[in-house]
């Protein structure tokens, strides 16, 4: 059976060696993955929305970074306290969280 998700959240968890360029993994990237998965499950959306870790998205200085597809919206400097807002606004109501949105 093919699983078709309505949305995908990719959370950067890239880690670099000590002394190298900053990385999202050092700044709680893995904790964000767990928090998004928990929030998605809490709302009963685990068959509609998938959160998963990813490698570097080249937004290191703006991280931890996530991107939500299919919209392709990047969020930066995402904190654990932002997860519920992103889920409630973007994932449930299709409203971009402007204060966290990255513009390239």
Secondary structure, 3 states (H helix, E strand, C coil): CCCCCCEEEEEECCCCCCCCCCCCCCCCHHHHHHHHHHHHHHCCCCCCEEEEEECCCCCHHHCCCEEEECCCEEECCCCHHHHHHHHHHHHHHCCCCCCCECCC
